[in-house]
Amino acid sequence: MPKMKTHRGLAKRTKVTGSGEVKRMKAFKSHILNKKSAKRKRNLRKSGLVSDANMKQVKRMLGL
């Protein structure tokens, strides 16, 4: 059986923390920014964590 390959697109967009959680950047910050409030844009700058619902698929894609 060949080795599992890492999903390179996901690997470039995420980082694994020391406790095994996966850090990601928030969406909706690339364009059409003038209708979004400053508070909303400021909160989108911060990183988030992958939700528990998606963690199983993400870990499989990263080869964890």
C-alpha positions in Angstrom: 0.0 0.0 0.0 1.5 3.4 -1.0 1.9 6.2 1.5 -0.9 8.7 2.0 -0.2 12.0 0.3 -0.7 15.3 2.2 -3.2 17.7 0.6 -0.8 20.5 -0.2 -3.4 23.2 -0.7 -4.7 22.6 2.9 -1.2 22.3 4.3 -0.2 25.7 3.0 -3.3 27.3 4.6 -3.2 25.8 8.0 -0.8 25.1 11.0 -1.1 22.5 13.7 -0.8 23.7 17.3 1.1 22.0 20.0 -2.2 20.5 21.4 -3.1 19.1 18.0 -5.7 21.7 17.0 -5.6 23.1 13.5 -5.3 26.9 13.1 -6.7 28.6 10.0 -7.4 32.1 8.8 -11.0 33.4 8.6 -12.9 33.8 5.3 -14.7 36.8 3.8 -11.7 39.2 4.0 -10.6 39.4 0.4 -12.9 41.8 -1.5 -16.1 43.8 -1.2 -14.8 45.3 2.0 -16.5 48.7 1.9 -19.9 47.3 3.1 -18.3 45.5 6.0 -17.9 47.3 9.3 -14.4 48.1 10.7 -15.2 45.9 13.7 -16.1 42.9 11.5 -12.9 43.4 9.3 -10.8 43.7 12.5 -12.2 40.4 13.8 -11.6 38.7 10.5 -7.8 39.4 10.8 -7.5 37.0 13.8 -6.9 33.3 13.2 -9.5 30.7 14.1 -9.6 27.0 14.7 -11.0 24.3 12.6 -14.4 23.2 14.0 -14.9 19.8 15.6 -17.3 18.9 12.8 -14.5 19.2 10.2 -11.6 18.0 12.3 -11.7 14.4 11.2 -11.6 15.2 7.4 -8.9 17.9 7.9 -6.6 15.6 9.9 -7.0 12.9 7.3 -6.1 15.4 4.5 -3.0 16.6 6.5 -1.9 13.0 7.2 -2.2 13.3 11.0 
